[in-house]
Amino acid sequence: MIIIAGKLWVEAGAREAYLAGCVKVVEEARAAAGCLDYALSADVTDPDRINVYERWETDQDLARFRGAGPEPEQAARIRDAEVSKYRISGIDAP
């Protein structure tokens, strides 16, 4: 299993518009083969931060969906990012 997790920062006051522009991407991701979860959400304490969480069955599923990455206009609105890819070998109950 693959997990993509991290955070994005957009320009001050632009977070809600950015997230509204991501609705279609989230819907498409969740419908994609191998997608187990996909979420972009507003951080509750930082008004410019967006939390990223994705869970995929395989690298191939992720690559097939991701393609070339975000649309240029969407990417241009991101002023900073800290996102990592994690490979999970096992799952246990918390």
GROMACS elastic network, one bead per residue, 0.5 to 0.9 nm:
[ bonds ]
;  ai    aj funct       b0    kb
    1    55     6  0.71540   500
    1    56     6  0.58550   500
    1    58     6  0.57489   500
    1    59     6  0.81008   500
    1    86     6  0.83115   500
    1    87     6  0.59591   500
    1    88     6  0.51455   500
    1    89     6  0.68563   500
    1    90     6  0.83180   500
    2    54     6  0.80541   500
    2    55     6  0.57157   500
    2    56     6  0.50359   500
    2    57     6  0.62137   500
    2    58     6  0.61413   500
    2    59     6  0.67531   500
    2    62     6  0.81269   500
    2    85     6  0.68747   500
    2    86     6  0.56695   500
    2    88     6  0.60728   500
    3    53     6  0.72363   500
    3    54     6  0.55561   500
    3    56     6  0.63735   500
    3    57     6  0.89050   500
    3    84     6  0.81624   500
    3    85     6  0.57530   500
    3    86     6  0.50087   500
    3    87     6  0.65238   500
    3    88     6  0.73608   500
    4    52     6  0.73298   500
    4    53     6  0.57210   500
    4    55     6  0.64335   500
    4    56     6  0.83227   500
    4    83     6  0.68375   500
    4    84     6  0.56763   500
    4    86     6  0.62838   500
    5    51     6  0.77240   500
    5    52     6  0.52362   500
    5    54     6  0.63992   500
    5    55     6  0.86620   500
    5    82     6  0.84699   500
    5    83     6  0.55455   500
    5    84     6  0.56308   500
    5    85     6  0.67002   500
    5    86     6  0.79499   500
    6    50     6  0.85942   500
    6    51     6  0.60633   500
    6    52     6  0.51366   500
    6    53     6  0.68512   500
    6    81     6  0.76521   500
    6    82     6  0.54303   500
    6    84     6  0.61745   500
    6    85     6  0.88979   500
    7    43     6  0.89622   500
    7    49     6  0.65971   500
    7    50     6  0.55500   500
    7    52     6  0.54708   500
    7    53     6  0.86976   500
    7    80     6  0.85209   500
    7    81     6  0.57913   500
    7    82     6  0.53363   500
    7    83     6  0.59338   500
    8    48     6  0.82295   500
    8    49     6  0.56592   500
    8    50     6  0.50710   500
    8    51     6  0.65154   500
    8    52     6  0.73573   500
    8    78     6  0.66229   500
    8    79     6  0.77043   500
    8    80     6  0.58911   500
    8    82     6  0.64388   500
    8    83     6  0.76575   500
    9    12     6  0.86747   500
    9    15     6  0.81697   500
    9    47     6  0.89619   500
    9    48     6  0.53655   500
    9    50     6  0.61657   500
    9    51     6  0.89203   500
    9    77     6  0.86691   500
    9    78     6  0.58566   500
    9    79     6  0.56791   500
    9    80     6  0.51858   500
    9    81     6  0.61826   500
    9    82     6  0.89051   500
   10    13     6  0.81550   500
   10    14     6  0.62940   500
   10    15     6  0.60848   500
   10    18     6  0.78475   500
   10    48     6  0.54400   500
   10    49     6  0.66029   500
   10    50     6  0.78048   500
   10    77     6  0.58492   500
   10    79     6  0.52659   500
   10    80     6  0.71346   500
   10    81     6  0.89820   500
   11    14     6  0.54633   500
   11    15     6  0.72495   500
   11    48     6  0.63917   500
   11    77     6  0.68696   500
   11    78     6  0.72285   500
   11    79     6  0.65073   500
   12    15     6  0.72489   500
   12    47     6  0.72671   500
   12    48     6  0.55221   500
   13    16     6  0.74991   500
   13    17     6  0.84403   500
   13    47     6  0.74233   500
   13    48     6  0.68973   500
   14    17     6  0.55040   500
   14    18     6  0.61199   500
   14    19     6  0.87469   500
   14    48     6  0.73348   500
   14    77     6  0.82399   500
   15    18     6  0.50349   500
   15    19     6  0.61452   500
   15    20     6  0.85436   500
   15    42     6  0.73980   500
   15    47     6  0.72901   500
   15    48     6  0.58418   500
   15    49     6  0.72888   500
   15    50     6  0.73193   500
   16    19     6  0.51764   500
   16    20     6  0.60754   500
   16    21     6  0.86006   500
   16    42     6  0.79029   500
   17    20     6  0.50516   500
   17    21     6  0.62511   500
   17    22     6  0.88177   500
   18    21     6  0.51686   500
   18    22     6  0.65640   500
   18    74     6  0.74264   500
   18    77     6  0.76622   500
   19    22     6  0.50017   500
   19    23     6  0.68280   500
   19    40     6  0.72911   500
   19    41     6  0.74373   500
   19    42     6  0.79155   500
   19    50     6  0.82013   500
   20    23     6  0.57258   500
   20    24     6  0.87229   500
   21    24     6  0.72651   500
   21    25     6  0.81895   500
   21    74     6  0.80429   500
   22    25     6  0.51812   500
   22    26     6  0.62221   500
   22    27     6  0.86847   500
   22    40     6  0.79960   500
   22    74     6  0.85826   500
   23    26     6  0.52244   500
   23    27     6  0.62479   500
   23    28     6  0.86508   500
   24    27     6  0.50719   500
   24    28     6  0.60725   500
   24    29     6  0.85065   500
   25    28     6  0.50741   500
   25    29     6  0.60163   500
   25    30     6  0.85580   500
   26    29     6  0.50974   500
   26    30     6  0.61359   500
   26    31     6  0.86105   500
   26    38     6  0.63545   500
   26    39     6  0.67091   500
   26    40     6  0.76492   500
   27    30     6  0.52872   500
   27    31     6  0.63204   500
   27    32     6  0.87367   500
   27    38     6  0.86248   500
   28    31     6  0.51597   500
   28    32     6  0.61522   500
   28    65     6  0.86584   500
   29    32     6  0.50437   500
   29    33     6  0.83901   500
   29    35     6  0.65092   500
   29    37     6  0.81713   500
   29    38     6  0.65323   500
   29    65     6  0.69305   500
   29    66     6  0.87802   500
   30    33     6  0.82747   500
   30    34     6  0.87952   500
   30    35     6  0.57303   500
   30    36     6  0.71654   500
   30    37     6  0.62765   500
   30    38     6  0.60612   500
   30    39     6  0.88962   500
   31    34     6  0.87188   500
   31    35     6  0.71337   500
   32    35     6  0.56716   500
   32    61     6  0.80056   500
   32    64     6  0.88244   500
   32    65     6  0.68099   500
   33    36     6  0.87308   500
   33    56     6  0.88674   500
   33    57     6  0.87135   500
   33    61     6  0.63906   500
   33    62     6  0.89274   500
   33    64     6  0.87399   500
   33    65     6  0.82538   500
   34    55     6  0.86388   500
   34    56     6  0.55425   500
   34    58     6  0.68155   500
   34    60     6  0.86064   500
   34    61     6  0.52522   500
   34    62     6  0.75330   500
   35    38     6  0.72142   500
   35    54     6  0.78499   500
   35    55     6  0.62347   500
   35    57     6  0.64693   500
   35    58     6  0.87794   500
   35    61     6  0.71856   500
   35    62     6  0.76282   500
   35    65     6  0.88195   500
   36    54     6  0.76748   500
   36    55     6  0.52107   500
   36    56     6  0.53678   500
   36    57     6  0.67855   500
   37    53     6  0.76276   500
   37    54     6  0.54813   500
   37    56     6  0.70954   500
   38    52     6  0.80356   500
   38    53     6  0.58273   500
   38    55     6  0.63876   500
   38    56     6  0.86024   500
   39    51     6  0.79307   500
   39    52     6  0.60930   500
   39    53     6  0.52065   500
   39    54     6  0.62800   500
   40    50     6  0.64648   500
   40    51     6  0.56278   500
   40    53     6  0.65209   500
   40    54     6  0.85971   500
   41    49     6  0.86135   500
   41    50     6  0.54371   500
   41    51     6  0.51624   500
   41    52     6  0.68370   500
   41    53     6  0.86702   500
   42    45     6  0.88525   500
   42    46     6  0.82744   500
   42    47     6  0.75938   500
   42    48     6  0.81381   500
   42    49     6  0.63936   500
   42    51     6  0.62587   500
   43    46     6  0.56765   500
   43    47     6  0.67899   500
   43    48     6  0.78861   500
   43    49     6  0.55712   500
   43    50     6  0.56288   500
   43    51     6  0.61324   500
   44    47     6  0.73582   500
   44    49     6  0.86770   500
   45    49     6  0.84453   500
   46    49     6  0.54610   500
   46    50     6  0.85193   500
   47    50     6  0.84911   500
   52    83     6  0.75761   500
   55    62     6  0.87794   500
   56    59     6  0.74075   500
   56    61     6  0.66590   500
   56    62     6  0.61959   500
   57    60     6  0.84459   500
   57    61     6  0.66879   500
   57    62     6  0.79839   500
   58    61     6  0.52286   500
   58    62     6  0.64820   500
   58    63     6  0.87072   500
   59    62     6  0.50911   500
   59    63     6  0.60552   500
   59    64     6  0.85054   500
   60    63     6  0.50463   500
   60    64     6  0.59711   500
   60    65     6  0.85719   500
   61    64     6  0.51867   500
   61    65     6  0.63399   500
   61    66     6  0.85255   500
   62    65     6  0.53250   500
   62    66     6  0.58724   500
   62    67     6  0.84836   500
   63    66     6  0.50506   500
   63    67     6  0.59093   500
   63    68     6  0.89092   500
   64    67     6  0.58409   500
   65    69     6  0.89057   500
   66    69     6  0.54377   500
   66    70     6  0.79885   500
   67    70     6  0.87130   500
   68    71     6  0.83720   500
   69    72     6  0.86651   500
   69    75     6  0.84921   500
   70    73     6  0.82222   500
   70    74     6  0.61939   500
   70    75     6  0.57797   500
   71    74     6  0.52311   500
   71    75     6  0.61173   500
   71    76     6  0.86122   500
   72    75     6  0.50481   500
   72    76     6  0.60440   500
   72    77     6  0.88144   500
   73    76     6  0.51514   500
   73    77     6  0.66948   500
   74    77     6  0.54528   500
   74    78     6  0.71653   500
   75    78     6  0.55010   500
   75    79     6  0.86360   500
   76    79     6  0.75451   500
   78    81     6  0.72385   500
   88    91     6  0.75549   500
